[in-house]
Amino acid sequence: MKRFFKVFFISLICFSLIITGGLYWLNGNLTDGSADASDIFKILGNDKDSRINVLVLGLENSRSDTIMVVSYDTKNKTGDVISIPRDTYVDRDGFVNSGNNKINSVYTVKGIEGLSEIILNITGIKIDKYVTIDYDGVRAAVDALGGVEVDVPFHMRYTDPYSNPPLDIDIPPGKQLIKGNRAMEFLRFRKTNYAGYSGYSNGDLGRIEAQQGFVKAAIKKALSIKLPLVVKEVYPYLDTDFSLSEATSLAMGSIGLSIENVNFHTLPGSTQTRNGLSFYILDYLAIKDLMYSILNIE
């Protein structure tokens, strides 16, 4: 029975954690199975709703390189993954059109609470829980999966000797199985700095689309293998505020979830250059329509 609960917990939570390449591993014993799926909302202090919202961050050193919100409806067993471009412009006291106005800089200064507050202001979604993972965790997850098959749209070429660690991306186009450092390079690639090579025509939005395609392929593969092995490899790299009781109760509501019921979105907006910097300027009317659609509000 304990193995049963482990597998279904992972099946539920993996669709959010694997966004940044990670799967969650529970240390210790699970409950005896008496928990009800609705317990998660009582624990979270929100027993009137069937939806839980998880902030998932992929960290590059102290900055949030990948920002996604996973909203899971336990009643209808559907999930929505909302990508927030790292260059999204946000108002911050004392800054105008500077690098500190990019949303990926917020976590460094204000942490999870500060970033969650900004996301609430942008989307109206209140963050219930969070998960963070760094590049080493992503690499461990992909390697534990045995790699992920992707279709590389063009020859990805880029170098940055000053990056930590240094980057030397050289990935040929076409369908291929990628893992280890190459998987990380694929996820991080945005544009080229080599003559004769190309990047995403729509910049960071192209990168997000590639990441989402990678996620879908990774989820399908993760759900088809022995998940505990994958999760065990990734656990040391995760930071989350899910407790054991919350995770177990949430697991009880995961039965019936499939990748076909998980929808991927990107916050609507457009790219602008301000003060020599590239920003993603949000379209708040379109965001309102998107949120109403996700939350099924007339």
The 8 nearest C-alpha neighbors of each residue, nearest first, counted from 0:
[[1, 3, 2, 4, 31, 32, 5, 29],
 [2, 0, 4, 3, 29, 5, 31, 28],
 [1, 3, 5, 0, 4, 6, 7, 29],
 [4, 2, 0, 6, 1, 5, 7, 8],
 [5, 3, 7, 1, 6, 2, 8, 0],
 [6, 4, 2, 8, 3, 7, 9, 1],
 [5, 7, 9, 3, 4, 8, 10, 2],
 [8, 6, 10, 4, 9, 5, 250, 11],
 [9, 7, 250, 5, 11, 10, 6, 4],
 [8, 10, 12, 6, 7, 11, 13, 5],
 [11, 9, 7, 8, 13, 12, 6, 222],
 [12, 10, 253, 8, 9, 13, 250, 7],
 [11, 13, 9, 14, 15, 10, 8, 16],
 [14, 12, 16, 15, 22, 17, 9, 10],
 [15, 13, 12, 17, 16, 218, 11, 18],
 [16, 14, 13, 18, 17, 12, 69, 55],
 [17, 15, 13, 21, 18, 22, 14, 19],
 [16, 18, 20, 21, 19, 13, 15, 14],
 [19, 17, 16, 20, 214, 15, 14, 21],
 [18, 20, 17, 57, 21, 16, 137, 132],
 [19, 21, 17, 137, 18, 140, 16, 141],
 [22, 20, 17, 16, 140, 137, 19, 233],
 [23, 21, 230, 13, 16, 17, 233, 24],
 [22, 24, 230, 234, 9, 21, 25, 16],
 [25, 23, 230, 234, 231, 26, 22, 227],
 [26, 24, 27, 23, 243, 5, 28, 29],
 [25, 27, 24, 28, 243, 29, 234, 231],
 [26, 28, 25, 29, 243, 24, 30, 1],
 [29, 27, 30, 26, 1, 25, 243, 31],
 [30, 28, 1, 31, 27, 247, 4, 243],
 [29, 31, 32, 28, 247, 33, 34, 244],
 [30, 32, 33, 29, 1, 0, 34, 28],
 [33, 31, 30, 34, 4, 0, 29, 35],
 [32, 34, 31, 35, 30, 248, 251, 36],
 [35, 33, 32, 248, 36, 38, 251, 247],
 [34, 36, 37, 38, 248, 33, 251, 252],
 [37, 35, 252, 251, 248, 38, 249, 39],
 [36, 38, 39, 35, 40, 41, 46, 248],
 [39, 37, 41, 40, 36, 35, 248, 42],
 [38, 40, 42, 245, 248, 37, 41, 249],
 [41, 39, 46, 45, 43, 42, 38, 37],
 [40, 42, 44, 46, 38, 43, 39, 45],
 [41, 43, 39, 40, 44, 38, 245, 45],
 [42, 44, 40, 41, 45, 39, 127, 46],
 [43, 45, 41, 42, 40, 46, 39, 47],
 [46, 44, 40, 43, 47, 41, 48, 42],
 [45, 47, 40, 41, 48, 44, 37, 49],
 [48, 46, 45, 49, 40, 41, 44, 50],
 [47, 49, 46, 50, 45, 40, 51, 72],
 [50, 48, 73, 72, 74, 51, 47, 40],
 [49, 51, 72, 71, 48, 73, 52, 70],
 [50, 52, 71, 70, 127, 53, 72, 49],
 [53, 51, 70, 126, 127, 69, 71, 128],
 [54, 52, 128, 69, 129, 68, 126, 127],
 [53, 55, 129, 68, 67, 130, 128, 126],
 [56, 54, 130, 67, 131, 129, 68, 66],
 [57, 55, 131, 66, 65, 63, 58, 130],
 [58, 56, 65, 132, 19, 133, 64, 63],
 [57, 59, 63, 133, 64, 62, 60, 132],
 [58, 60, 62, 64, 61, 63, 133, 134],
 [59, 61, 62, 58, 133, 163, 63, 134],
 [62, 60, 107, 59, 58, 63, 106, 104],
 [63, 61, 59, 107, 58, 60, 104, 64],
 [62, 64, 58, 103, 65, 57, 56, 59],
 [63, 65, 58, 59, 57, 62, 103, 85],
 [66, 64, 57, 63, 56, 85, 67, 58],
 [67, 65, 56, 83, 55, 82, 63, 57],
 [66, 68, 82, 55, 81, 83, 54, 69],
 [67, 69, 54, 81, 53, 80, 55, 70],
 [68, 70, 80, 53, 52, 79, 15, 71],
 [69, 71, 52, 79, 78, 51, 68, 53],
 [72, 70, 78, 51, 50, 77, 73, 69],
 [71, 73, 50, 77, 76, 74, 49, 75],
 [74, 72, 76, 49, 75, 252, 71, 50],
 [75, 73, 72, 76, 49, 50, 252, 77],
 [74, 76, 77, 73, 72, 49, 71, 78],
 [77, 75, 73, 72, 256, 74, 255, 78],
 [78, 76, 260, 72, 75, 261, 71, 256],
 [77, 79, 71, 261, 70, 72, 262, 260],
 [80, 78, 262, 70, 261, 69, 263, 81],
 [79, 81, 69, 263, 68, 264, 262, 70],
 [82, 80, 264, 68, 67, 265, 263, 79],
 [81, 83, 67, 265, 264, 66, 84, 266],
 [82, 84, 66, 266, 67, 265, 85, 81],
 [85, 83, 86, 87, 82, 203, 279, 66],
 [84, 86, 103, 87, 102, 83, 64, 65],
 [87, 85, 101, 278, 279, 84, 102, 88],
 [88, 86, 279, 101, 102, 84, 85, 278],
 [87, 89, 101, 100, 280, 278, 279, 86],
 [90, 88, 100, 102, 101, 91, 87, 117],
 [89, 91, 100, 92, 88, 94, 95, 101],
 [92, 90, 94, 100, 93, 89, 95, 99],
 [91, 93, 94, 90, 95, 100, 99, 89],
 [92, 94, 91, 95, 90, 99, 100, 97],
 [95, 93, 92, 91, 97, 100, 99, 96],
 [94, 96, 97, 100, 93, 90, 91, 99],
 [97, 95, 273, 274, 100, 94, 98, 276],
 [98, 96, 99, 100, 95, 94, 276, 274],
 [97, 99, 100, 101, 96, 276, 104, 94],
 [98, 100, 97, 101, 104, 94, 105, 91],
 [99, 101, 89, 98, 97, 88, 90, 96],
 [102, 100, 86, 88, 99, 87, 103, 98],
 [101, 103, 104, 87, 105, 85, 89, 86],
 [102, 104, 85, 63, 101, 105, 62, 64],
 [105, 103, 102, 107, 106, 99, 101, 62],
 [106, 104, 102, 107, 108, 103, 109, 114],
 [107, 105, 110, 109, 108, 104, 114, 111],
 [106, 108, 105, 61, 62, 104, 110, 109],
 [109, 107, 106, 105, 110, 104, 113, 61],
 [108, 110, 113, 106, 105, 107, 114, 112],
 [111, 109, 106, 113, 112, 108, 107, 114],
 [110, 112, 114, 113, 115, 106, 109, 129],
 [113, 111, 115, 114, 110, 116, 109, 106],
 [114, 112, 109, 116, 115, 110, 111, 117],
 [113, 115, 117, 111, 116, 112, 106, 105],
 [116, 114, 118, 112, 117, 113, 111, 126],
 [117, 115, 119, 113, 114, 118, 112, 120],
 [116, 118, 120, 114, 119, 115, 121, 113],
 [117, 119, 121, 115, 120, 116, 122, 114],
 [120, 118, 123, 124, 116, 117, 122, 125],
 [121, 119, 117, 118, 123, 122, 116, 124],
 [122, 120, 118, 119, 123, 117, 283, 286],
 [123, 121, 124, 119, 120, 118, 286, 290],
 [122, 124, 119, 120, 121, 125, 118, 290],
 [125, 123, 119, 122, 126, 118, 52, 120],
 [126, 124, 119, 127, 123, 52, 115, 118],
 [125, 127, 52, 128, 53, 115, 124, 54],
 [128, 126, 52, 53, 51, 125, 129, 43],
 [129, 127, 53, 126, 240, 54, 241, 52],
 [128, 130, 54, 53, 239, 55, 240, 131],
 [129, 131, 239, 55, 238, 54, 56, 132],
 [132, 130, 56, 238, 237, 55, 57, 239],
 [131, 133, 237, 57, 236, 136, 58, 56],
 [134, 132, 58, 136, 135, 57, 59, 137],
 [133, 135, 137, 136, 138, 58, 59, 132],
 [136, 134, 138, 137, 133, 139, 236, 132],
 [137, 135, 236, 139, 134, 138, 133, 233],
 [138, 136, 20, 134, 140, 139, 135, 21],
 [137, 139, 135, 179, 141, 136, 140, 142],
 [138, 140, 136, 142, 137, 141, 233, 143],
 [141, 139, 143, 137, 21, 138, 142, 20],
 [140, 142, 144, 146, 138, 143, 139, 178],
 [141, 143, 145, 139, 144, 146, 140, 178],
 [144, 142, 229, 140, 145, 141, 139, 232],
 [145, 143, 141, 142, 146, 140, 229, 221],
 [144, 146, 142, 143, 141, 147, 178, 177],
 [145, 147, 178, 141, 177, 144, 142, 176],
 [146, 148, 176, 177, 217, 149, 178, 216],
 [149, 147, 176, 175, 177, 146, 174, 216],
 [150, 148, 174, 175, 151, 147, 176, 213],
 [149, 151, 174, 173, 152, 175, 148, 172],
 [150, 152, 172, 173, 153, 149, 174, 171],
 [153, 151, 172, 150, 173, 154, 155, 174],
 [154, 152, 172, 151, 155, 171, 197, 173],
 [153, 155, 171, 172, 170, 156, 196, 152],
 [156, 154, 170, 169, 153, 171, 168, 157],
 [157, 155, 169, 168, 191, 154, 170, 193],
 [156, 158, 191, 168, 192, 167, 193, 155],
 [159, 157, 167, 166, 168, 160, 156, 192],
 [158, 160, 166, 161, 162, 165, 167, 157],
 [161, 159, 165, 162, 166, 158, 167, 164],
 [160, 162, 159, 165, 163, 164, 166, 158],
 [163, 161, 165, 164, 159, 160, 166, 158],
 [164, 162, 165, 161, 166, 60, 160, 59],
 [163, 165, 162, 166, 161, 160, 159, 167],
 [166, 164, 162, 160, 163, 161, 159, 167],
 [165, 167, 159, 158, 168, 160, 162, 164],
 [168, 166, 158, 157, 169, 159, 165, 156],
 [167, 169, 157, 156, 184, 166, 158, 170],
 [168, 170, 156, 155, 167, 171, 157, 154],
 [171, 169, 155, 154, 168, 172, 156, 181],
 [170, 172, 154, 155, 169, 173, 153, 151],
 [173, 171, 153, 151, 154, 152, 170, 174],
 [174, 172, 151, 150, 175, 152, 171, 153],
 [175, 173, 150, 149, 151, 148, 172, 176],
 [174, 176, 148, 149, 177, 173, 150, 151],
 [177, 175, 148, 147, 146, 149, 178, 174],
 [176, 178, 146, 182, 147, 181, 148, 175],
 [179, 177, 146, 182, 142, 181, 141, 180],
 [180, 178, 138, 181, 182, 142, 141, 183],
 [179, 181, 183, 182, 184, 178, 138, 177],
 [180, 182, 184, 183, 179, 178, 177, 185],
 [183, 181, 178, 185, 177, 184, 180, 179],
 [182, 184, 180, 186, 181, 185, 187, 138],
 [183, 185, 181, 187, 182, 186, 168, 188],
 [184, 186, 182, 183, 188, 187, 181, 170],
 [185, 187, 183, 184, 188, 210, 182, 206],
 [186, 188, 184, 185, 183, 189, 206, 64],
 [187, 189, 185, 186, 184, 190, 206, 155],
 [190, 188, 206, 203, 187, 202, 198, 199],
 [191, 189, 198, 188, 199, 192, 197, 202],
 [192, 190, 157, 198, 193, 156, 197, 196],
 [191, 193, 157, 194, 190, 158, 156, 196],
 [192, 194, 191, 196, 195, 157, 156, 197],
 [195, 193, 196, 192, 191, 197, 156, 157],
 [194, 196, 193, 197, 191, 192, 156, 154],
 [195, 197, 194, 193, 191, 156, 154, 198],
 [198, 196, 191, 195, 199, 190, 153, 154],
 [199, 197, 190, 191, 200, 189, 155, 196],
 [198, 200, 202, 205, 201, 190, 189, 206],
 [199, 201, 202, 198, 205, 197, 204, 190],
 [202, 200, 199, 205, 204, 203, 206, 198],
 [203, 201, 199, 204, 205, 200, 189, 206],
 [202, 204, 206, 205, 207, 189, 201, 84],
 [205, 203, 207, 206, 202, 201, 208, 84],
 [206, 204, 208, 203, 199, 207, 201, 202],
 [205, 207, 203, 209, 204, 208, 189, 210],
 [208, 206, 210, 204, 209, 205, 211, 203],
 [209, 207, 205, 211, 210, 206, 212, 204],
 [210, 208, 206, 212, 207, 211, 213, 205],
 [209, 211, 207, 213, 208, 212, 186, 214],
 [212, 210, 214, 208, 213, 209, 207, 215],
 [213, 211, 209, 215, 214, 210, 208, 216],
 [212, 214, 210, 216, 211, 215, 217, 209],
 [215, 213, 211, 217, 212, 18, 216, 218],
 [216, 214, 218, 212, 217, 213, 211, 219],
 [215, 217, 213, 219, 214, 218, 220, 212],
 [216, 218, 214, 220, 215, 219, 147, 221],
 [219, 217, 221, 215, 220, 216, 214, 222],
 [220, 218, 216, 222, 217, 221, 215, 223],
 [219, 221, 217, 223, 218, 222, 216, 224],
 [220, 222, 218, 223, 219, 224, 217, 226],
 [221, 223, 219, 220, 224, 218, 10, 226],
 [222, 224, 220, 221, 219, 225, 226, 218],
 [225, 223, 221, 226, 222, 220, 144, 229],
 [226, 224, 227, 228, 223, 229, 221, 222],
 [225, 227, 229, 228, 224, 230, 221, 222],
 [228, 226, 230, 229, 225, 231, 24, 6],
 [227, 229, 231, 226, 230, 225, 232, 143],
 [230, 228, 143, 226, 232, 227, 231, 140],
 [229, 231, 22, 24, 227, 233, 232, 23],
 [230, 232, 228, 234, 233, 229, 24, 227],
 [231, 233, 230, 229, 234, 139, 228, 140],
 [234, 232, 230, 136, 231, 140, 235, 236],
 [233, 235, 24, 236, 237, 231, 23, 232],
 [236, 234, 233, 237, 232, 136, 231, 238],
 [235, 237, 136, 234, 233, 132, 133, 238],
 [238, 236, 132, 234, 235, 131, 239, 130],
 [237, 239, 131, 130, 132, 236, 240, 129],
 [240, 238, 130, 129, 241, 131, 237, 128],
 [239, 241, 242, 128, 129, 238, 130, 127],
 [242, 240, 239, 246, 245, 128, 243, 129],
 [243, 241, 245, 244, 246, 240, 239, 247],
 [242, 244, 246, 245, 247, 241, 25, 29],
 [243, 245, 247, 246, 242, 248, 30, 39],
 [246, 244, 39, 242, 248, 247, 243, 249],
 [245, 247, 249, 243, 244, 248, 242, 250],
 [246, 248, 250, 244, 249, 245, 243, 8],
 [249, 247, 36, 245, 250, 251, 39, 246],
 [248, 250, 246, 251, 247, 252, 39, 36],
 [251, 249, 8, 247, 253, 248, 252, 7],
 [250, 252, 36, 248, 249, 253, 35, 247],
 [253, 251, 36, 250, 249, 254, 73, 248],
 [252, 254, 11, 250, 251, 256, 255, 7],
 [255, 253, 256, 252, 251, 7, 250, 11],
 [254, 256, 253, 257, 76, 252, 11, 77],
 [255, 257, 76, 253, 254, 260, 77, 11],
 [258, 256, 259, 260, 255, 261, 77, 76],
 [257, 259, 261, 260, 256, 219, 218, 215],
 [260, 258, 257, 261, 262, 256, 77, 78],
 [261, 259, 77, 258, 257, 78, 262, 256],
 [260, 262, 78, 258, 79, 259, 77, 263],
 [263, 261, 79, 80, 78, 260, 264, 259],
 [264, 262, 80, 79, 81, 261, 265, 211],
 [263, 265, 81, 80, 82, 266, 262, 79],
 [266, 264, 82, 81, 267, 83, 263, 84],
 [265, 267, 83, 286, 82, 268, 264, 81],
 [268, 266, 282, 286, 281, 285, 265, 269],
 [269, 267, 281, 282, 280, 279, 266, 270],
 [268, 270, 280, 279, 271, 281, 267, 282],
 [269, 271, 279, 278, 280, 277, 272, 268],
 [272, 270, 278, 277, 279, 273, 269, 280],
 [271, 273, 277, 276, 275, 278, 274, 270],
 [274, 272, 276, 275, 96, 271, 277, 278],
 [273, 275, 276, 96, 272, 97, 277, 95],
 [274, 276, 273, 272, 277, 96, 97, 278],
 [277, 275, 273, 272, 274, 278, 97, 98],
 [276, 278, 272, 271, 273, 270, 275, 279],
 [279, 277, 86, 271, 270, 88, 87, 272],
 [278, 280, 87, 270, 86, 269, 88, 271],
 [281, 279, 268, 269, 88, 270, 87, 278],
 [280, 282, 268, 283, 267, 279, 269, 87],
 [281, 283, 268, 285, 267, 284, 286, 280],
 [284, 282, 286, 285, 281, 287, 121, 267],
 [283, 285, 287, 286, 282, 288, 289, 267],
 [284, 286, 288, 287, 283, 282, 267, 289],
 [287, 285, 283, 289, 284, 288, 267, 290],
 [286, 288, 284, 290, 285, 289, 283, 291],
 [289, 287, 285, 291, 286, 290, 292, 284],
 [290, 288, 286, 292, 287, 291, 285, 293],
 [291, 289, 293, 287, 292, 288, 294, 286],
 [290, 292, 296, 288, 294, 289, 293, 295],
 [291, 293, 295, 289, 290, 294, 288, 296],
 [294, 292, 290, 295, 291, 289, 79, 296],
 [293, 295, 291, 296, 292, 290, 289, 50],
 [296, 294, 292, 293, 291, 297, 290, 289],
 [295, 297, 291, 294, 292, 293, 290, 288],
 [296, 295, 291, 292, 294, 288, 293, 290]]
